[in-house]
């Protein structure tokens, strides 16, 4: 039996996300096309892979057995593509937002069959200039919206953010807090708010006070000045420096999400990179979003269409 990998990829995306609409967005196809692929796959296999009901979609027993072998088949196919393209020049990708560790996000993407060379831009504006000049093929980081029509963008991850405080802070013993609970504290920022799109919107929306460092000398230096009533707001995956007495507090009700996106010039074909980013997002659940639990400073429609 010859399996169609596009159909298998559609199945894995829906299985990982438990949602046809979000899976279609990640694979850059219509929901109708996605449904047809899965229907054809079920027909070829002669089994039903999903139970579809009013509460959503769930794997059948056959679907659960098929999932991991299907994922391994896709991984093998991606490796085959990488080997076949080994002689092609690598993509030039600039990343920014270094305080928040963008490489930990783009790494799992380019490891999935994409040859790339990473450069390091100071900010999104510098990356856009490099894209306009043809010096790079793509950028990766937080993309302030809206963007100029000459560019396109796609989210790779919606990452929850945490509050980080020193051991003497009034919230230091809490394991979770609401964003509004940070009122009375001062959000400690690594640069002026006019240069920090996410923190600017977050502090404005939740009515929080902010204070900015005079110079950004890296995460350890930044957190070394987290004293008094100051609180840092960092993506949840950012590793705190060792041997510090800092406390990480999960933000809930709602949980703010930090958007990591790919950015490129309109018309530039980056099929392999976009496919790899969609696969990584599906595999890790990076684009999970629930408007009843999460807060985005921009609309989800704005982050997913560019």
N, C-alpha and C positions, 0 to 999 in steps of 0.2 A: 504494500500500500504506500503510495507517494503522498505525503502530507504537504499542503500548501502552507508555507511559513507565514504568509500574511494572515491566513486564517488562525494559525496557532498563536501568532502575536496578538491578534484581536482577543482570543480566548484568555491568554495570560493577563492582558491588561484589564479585562472585565473581572477576572478572578481576583486580582490583587486589589482593585478599587471597589469591587462590589457595586459598580454603577456604570451603566452603558454610556451615559452622557459624558462623564468625566474621562472614561477610557477613549471615547471618540475624539475628544479634544486633545488628549495626549498623543494620539496616533495621527492627528491632523486629517481625519476623515469625518464624513457625516455619520450621524448615529444610524441612519438607515443602512449605509454601506457596512458599518460595523456589524449590525444585526444580521445582514445577509451573509457575511463571512462566517459568523458563528453558526448560523443555520446550515450552511454548506458543510462546515466541519462536522457538525453533529450528524448530518446525513451520511458523510463518508465513513465516520466511525460507527454509525449504527447505534449510537447511544445518546441520551440526553445529558448534557453537561451542566445545565443550569436549571434551577427551579425559579420561575418568574412569578411573583405575586404582588399584592398591593403593598407589601412592606419592603419591596425591593427584589434583589436578585441574590441567590445563594447557590453554591456548588452542590450538585448531586454527589452521591458516593462515587460514581464514575468520574465526575469532574475532579473530585479530590485526588483520586488515584492518578489522573492524567496530568495534574498541574506541575509537579516537580519534574517528571521526565520531559514535559513540554518546555519548561524553562531551560533544562539542560540542552535540549535540541536547539533552542534559540541562541544560547551561549556558544554552542559549537559553530553555529552558522555565522555569528558575529566574528568569531576567531578566524574562520575561513576567509571572510571578507578582509579582515585586517592583514592576513598573510598575502592575499592577492594584491592588495594595494600598497604593499610595503615600500615600493619604489616611488610612490607619489610624494610630492613635497608636503611637509606637515602644514597644518593650518596654523596661522599666527593669531593667538588669542591673548588679548590683554585683560588682566583682572584688576579690580580695585576694591577698596573697603578692607584694607589689610588688617585693621584692628579686629575685624570679625572673622578672619580666617577664610577667605574665599576659596583657597586651594582645596580645602577639605570638601567643598561642594563640587567644584569642577573636576576634581580628581576622579571620582567614580564615573563621571560622564566620559572623559577622554580615555579611560581605561577600557571602555566598551567598544573597541574597534576604531578609534579615531586617533590618528597621528597628529600631534600638536606640539607647538612651542609656545610657552607662556612668557608673556611680558608683563610688566607691572606699571600700570598707569596710576597717577596720583588720584584721579577721580573720573567720574563718568564723562565730564566735559572734555578732558584730555583724550579719553578713548574715542569719543565722537570725532574729534579733530583728526586723530590717526586713521579712523575709518574713512573719513572724507578724502584724505590724502592717499588712500590705498596702502598705507603702511602696515595695516593689520587686516585680518579677515573677519574677526568677531571680537566682541567684548563680553565680559562677564562680571556682574556685580549688581548692586541696586540701581535700577534705572529710574530716575525721576520722571514722572509723567505730567503732562503729555510730552512725547518726543516729536521732533521734526519729521515731516512726512518722508524724508529721504531715508529714514531708518525703520527697521522692523525690530520687534522684541518678542520674546517668549519666556514665561516664567519657568524656572527649573525647580525651585523649591519655595514653599511658604513655610518659613521656619519660626516656631514659637520663640518668644523672647522671655527672659527671666530678669528679675531685679537682683542686683548684687549689692550687699551692704557690708559695713565693717561690724565687728563683734559687739560694738557698743551702741549700734543703731537700735532705736525702739522696736523695729521689726525683725531684729536679728534672730529671735527664737521662733519666728513663723516659718512654716514650710510652704505656705502659699498666701497670696494676697491679691486683692483686686487692684487694677490700675489706679482707681480713685483713692485707695488707701495710701498712695504715695504722696497725697496732698499733705503739706506740712514738712515734707522732705524736699531736697533740692536735687533734681536730675543732673548728674555730673556728665558733661559732654566733652568729647575729645577735640572739638573745634566749634567755632561759632555756629549757632543754629541755622543761619542762612545757608550754610554749606552742608547741613545734615538734614536732608529731606525727611527721613523717617522720624527722627527725634523731634524735629520741628512740628510735624503733624501730630505726633503722639502727645507732646506736652500741651499743644494748643487744644486738642480734642478733650483731654481729660483734666484740663485746668491745672497743670503742674508747673511749678517754678523750675528754672534751669540756670545752670552756671557753666561756663565754658573754660576749658584749659587754654592757656596762652599758646602752647605748642604741643603737637602730637609727637611724642617720642616713643610710641609703642605701647602695647597693652600693659606690660608690667609697670612702666612709669605712670601710665594713666591710672591704674588701680591703686598704685602706691599713694595717690592723693585722695583716695576715697575715705575721707575722714568726716567726723561730725555727723550732720544730718544728710550728707550726700548719699545718693543712690545711683548706681550705674544700671543702664538697661542694655543687656547684651543678648544676642541670639543664644538659644539654649545649648547649642553644640560647641560654643567657644570654651576652650579649656582655660580654667583659672590658673595662674602661676602657682607652682608648688611652694610649700612653706609659707603660706599666707593665712591669716585668720579671718578670711572673708566668708560670708554666708550667701548662698544662692537661694532665691525665693521664686517659686513658680507663680507666674501671673495668670489669674483666672477671672472669669465673669466680667468681661471677656478676656481671652488670651490674645494679645497683639501678635500679628504675624509679620515677619520681615521677608520681603520678596527678593529672591535672587533670580536674575534673569540673564538670558543671552541677548545680545544686541548686535545687529549687523546692518549693512546697507541694503536698502530695498533692491530686489532683483538679483542679489548674490545668492547662488545656489549652495546651500550648506546641508544637504540632505542627510549625510552621515552623522553630522554633529547634532542636528535636530532629532534624528531618530534615536541616537544614543542618549540624549537628554531625556526624551520621553520614556525610554526603557528604564533609565535609572530612577526617574520619578515614580514610575509605576511599581518598580521592584521594592522601593523603600517607602512608598506612600507619601512622597514629598509634597504632593499637591492636594492633600486632604484638606477640605475646607467646609466648615459648618457655620453659617451666619448666626446661628443661635449661640455659638460658643466662642467664636473668633471675631477679631476686629482687624480689618485691613484699612490702611490710610487711603487707599484708592479702591475703586470698585473692582470686583473680580473680572468683569467684562473688560475693563481697561487693561488689566494685567495679561489677559489671554488673547488680546487682539492688537496687532500692531502693523 
